[in-house]
């Protein structure tokens, strides 16, 4: 009887894992599509991303509820408990990353028709590519149970942080030549921060993957480290 319960538990856990990986793929796709909508001035795609967020939210809630059911019915211990706890946290990070993609789409709607200078367009494309790379790496680390890869994402995120600083510097340079109106400039500054925050969520996912393997929390905690980095390199 106990063996059957354990087998059932691991079947349910594997289902949750597959659902989480699909959620990660949807989130990553949203980032890419939101960037395309921004750079192409595509209001239709931007609105589709905004409207489609409800579907992703429902899937995230289903994963959360499935985790709670396993916790309540199986009372897992040790390694299995770490997996469930980390999975619930990762689920939350993905849902918030998807919300940031929606924010990018909303920003694209607000500056519809505005001309984005070539220099800024290039950095936006690079930030998007880097955010997507970090999310995919974090997903791979989770899928493969690769704690070392998960822990390495923090260092990989430095490139995205630098791109975001480059973007703000380029905006200031453009402002000096009066090449951009204030309202689009404000929206683009916010959008650059959204990409940077997506990277932060990928870092947090990587740390949860490392926690599954080692049982040790990140030192220092992600939020504290992110605050230190932002204080040292303010936008």
N, C-alpha and C positions, 0 to 999 in steps of 0.2 A: 504493500500500500504506500509506504513511504517513498519507494523508488518511483512509483507511478506519479506521485505528487511532484517529485523533483523533475521528472521528465516533462510534466505538464507546465511546471514553472518555467523551465528553460525554453519550451516551445513558445510560451506567451512572451517571454523576454526577447526571443529572436524576432517575433512579430513586431514588437515595439521598436527594436533596432532597425528593422527594415523600414518601418514607417518614419522613423527619425531621419534616416538617410534620404528618403524621398522628400521629406520636408526641407532638408538641407539643399537638395537639388532645386526645388521650387524657389527657395529663397535666393539662391545664386542666380537663377534665371531672371528673377525679378530685378536684381541689381543690373544685370546686362540690359534688359529691356528698358528699364528706367533711364539708363544712360543713353541708349539709342533714341528714346523719345526726347530727351533733353537736347541732344546734339542735332537731331533732325527736325526739331520743332514740331514733333508729331503729337498733337493734342489727343488724337483718337487713342493711340497706344498708351499715353499717359493716363487717360481716364480708365482704360481697361485695367491697368495695374492698380489704380486706386480702388476700383470696384471689386477686383479679384482678391483683395486682401482679406475679405470676409471668409473666403474659402480656406485660405491658409490658416486663419485664426481658428476655424473650426477643427482643422486637422491637428493643430497644436493642442487644443483642448482635449481632443480624443486621446492623444498620446499621454497627456497629463493624467487623465482619468484612468487610463489603462495602467499607468504606473501606480496610482493610488490603490487600484483594485489588487494588484499583486502584493503591495505592502500590507494591505489589510487581510488578505486571504492566505498568504503564504508566510508572512513574518520572516523574510529572508535575513540571513546573518552574514557577517564578514564581507567577503568579496562580492557576493550577489547584492548585498545592501548597498555597497559602494557603487556598483553599476547602476542600480535604480536611482540612487540619489544624484549621481552625476548626469544620468540621462535626463532627469527632470530639469536640472540646471541648463543643460545644453539645449533642451527644447525651448526654454525661455530665452536664451541668447539668440537662437534662430528666429524666433517670433519677433524679437526686438530688431534684429537686423532687417527682417522683411519690412517692418514699420519704417525703417530708415529709407529703404528703397521706395516705399510709398511717398515719403517726404520728398525724395528727389523728383518723383513724378509730379507731385503737387507744385514743387518749385518750377518745374518745366512749364506747367500750365500758367503760372503767374507771370512768367517772362515770355509768354508766347509772342512771337513776332520780333523779339529783340535780337540784335546781332551779337553773337558771342565772338570776340576776337580770336584769331587763329591760335595765338599763344595760349589762351585760356582753354580753348577746345582741345588742344594737344594734351595739356596737363589733366583735364577732366578724363580724357580717354585713358591716360596712364593710371590715374587713381582708380578708375573703375576696374581696369585689368588687374591691378594689384589687389583690390578688395576681393574680387572674384577668386584670384589665386589663393589668397589666404583662407577664404571660406572652403574652397575645394581641398586645400591641404588639411584643414581641420577635420573635414568630413572623412578624408582618407585615413587620418590618424585614428578617428573613432572607429571606422569600419574595420581597420586592421589591428586595433588594439595596440597601436604604436605610441607608447607614452613618450619616447624620446622625440619623435616627430612632433607630437603635440607640444612639448616643452620648447621646441625650437621655433615655434611660430612667433613668439615674442620678439626674437631678434629679426625675423623676417619682416615684422610689422614696421620696423624702423624706416624702411624705404617708403611706405605709404605715409608715415608721419612727415618725412622730409618733402614728399610731393605736396602735401597739404600746405606746408610752410612756403614752398615755392609758389604755389597758387596764390596765396595771400600777397606775397611780395610782388608777383606779376600784376595783381589787381591794383596795388598801390602805384606801381609804375605807370599803368594805364590811366589811373585817376589823374596823375600829374599832367597828362596830355589831353585830359577831358575827353577821352575816347569812349567812355561808357557812362550812361545815366545812373543815378544813385540807386533807383529801385532794383534794376537787374543786378547791379553790383552787390547789393545786400543779399539778394536771393542766392547768387552764386557763391558768396562767402559762406552762407549757411549750408549750401549743398556740399561744398568742399569738406565741411565738418562732418556731414553725414557719412561721407566715404571713410573718413578717419575713424569714426565711431564704429562703423561696420568692421574695420580692422581690429578694433579693440574687442569686439564680441568674438571674432575668430580667435584672438589670443586667449580669451576666457574659455572658449570651447577646448582649445589645446590643453589648457591647465586642468580642465575636468578629465580629459583623457589620461593625462599623466597621473591624476589622483586615482583613477580606476586601477592603474597598474601598481602604484606604489603605496596608496593609502595615505600619502603625505600631502598636506595642503601646500599651495604655492607660497613661496617666501620672497618678498612680501606679498600680501594678497593683491590680486589684480587691480582692484579699485584704488588701493593706495599707490601702487606703482604707476598707474595711469595718471593720477593726480600729480605725482612727482614729475612725470615726464612733461605734462602740460604746463606746470609751473616753470620748468626749466626752458621750455620752448613755447611761449604763449603765441597764440595765433594773432 
